[in-house]
Amino acid sequence: MTGVLERRDTTTEPVAGILSRVIGRAPELRIEAFDGSRSGPDDAPVALQVRSPRALARLVSAPGSLGLARAYVTEEIDVRGDLYTALRAMAEVTLHSIPRRDQLWLARRLLPYWREHRMPPPDLEARPRGLLHSKRRDSQAISHHYDVSNRFYEFVLGESMTYTCAAYPHADATLEEAQANKYALVAAKLDLEPGMRLLDVGCGWGGMVRHAAAEHGVKALGVTLSREQAAWAQAEIERQGLGGLAEVRHLDYRDLPDGAFDAVSSIGLTEHIGKANIDAYFRAMQAKLRPGGRMLNHCITQPHKPDHRNTDPFIHRYVFPDGELEPVGTLVTAMNEAGFEIRHAENLREHYALTLRDWGANLERNWTDAVAEVGIGRARVWRLYMAACRLGFELNNIQLHQVLGVKLHADGTAGFPLRGEHGAY
């Protein structure tokens, strides 16, 4: 929290009243502004505190989630109480843009603040350069998000150091149990056995690589565009005595040889590929597999809603620059056209909401250390991002799918049992 609200003499319309017109009047939310105005119930569990007129200038220049995020990151807006509860009360504004008619209404009333207090965006925003999804630009985008600080990620992710959706075996499972269960699920779908060769693309801190080696005797190679991830993962592999089976390299998947692997896991990479490159990506993965090899693609997906197709501008600027989400049907079609036979798909949307809940709780428990490690601005980016995405998954604004495909043998056989769990393995 920051200090006292800034005050400013003004004869304009009360700020709290202006914002409540756009945000709405949810019983859980109270608005408190620097001009002394208030809106909403006195006993509301959370309060949106507009601490500076600069926050209003940001809302004029970027209506909706981006303007609110910029003001929150810079502490010009704060929340008293639980951030997730506040975002849920403002879901139509935080998950979507303010409707255009309200944008114009808001801009007219806040224009004086913009003229007097406009500022450049915070320097935490990503600005990757070069051709979209070129190797050089992809490396910049990945570095912006993942090369923050391994120690910071330890505070947020916990012991597993796994930055992808977990699979909760039951409602009371811990985050660590759910992440271990996710890796076991992937391994089962890929039918991993001792002696097989696994490629894990976009491997993060090597969780799947270490699981495959330790639990299944698989020779596993992970690749990532993050130098910090690769260094941490390789050190952990050596610490666990898995160096004879597991390896993580700082490498672009496009630079790997074809036909060398029995299975491919892609857990949280497809979001970074870009729609224009999806077809080529799955062709490349199919080429890296031997006949009979399986691929498990695990990624965030977009519900097929025309008004939800664009990446949220806050996420694009602060979290996943150049990230693009597609409906699961687009991914299934691309895998199929690349030569995969699709055997199974499932949506783990609710599981990602639970994962983000637990990451957020980790961050709050380690807040002081996290701020000391990366600074208050970046820590607030992650706090906002995880709370907003949790809400997005709960409200079906985004989804998470696992899709399993197989590269058939020349005679058309797949090597699957006639009937397994979920009919897939």
Secondary structure by P-SEA (a helix, b strand, c coil): ccccccccccccccaaaaaaaaccccccbbbbccccccccccccccccccccaaaaaaaaacccaaaaaaaaaaccbbbcccaaaaaaaacccccccccaaaaaaaaaaaaaaaacccccccccbbbbbcccccaaaaaaaaaacccccaaaaaacccccccccbbbbccccccaaaaaaaaaaaaaaaacccccbbbbbccccccaaaaaaaaccccbbbbbbccaaaaaaaaaaaaaaccccccccccccccccccccccccccccccccccccaaaaaaaaaaaaccccbbbbbbbbbbccccccccccccccccccccbbbbcaaaaaaaaaaacccccccccaaaaaaaaaaaaaaaaaaaaaaaaaaccaaaaaaaaaaaaaaaaaaaacccbbbbbbbbbcccccccccccccccccc
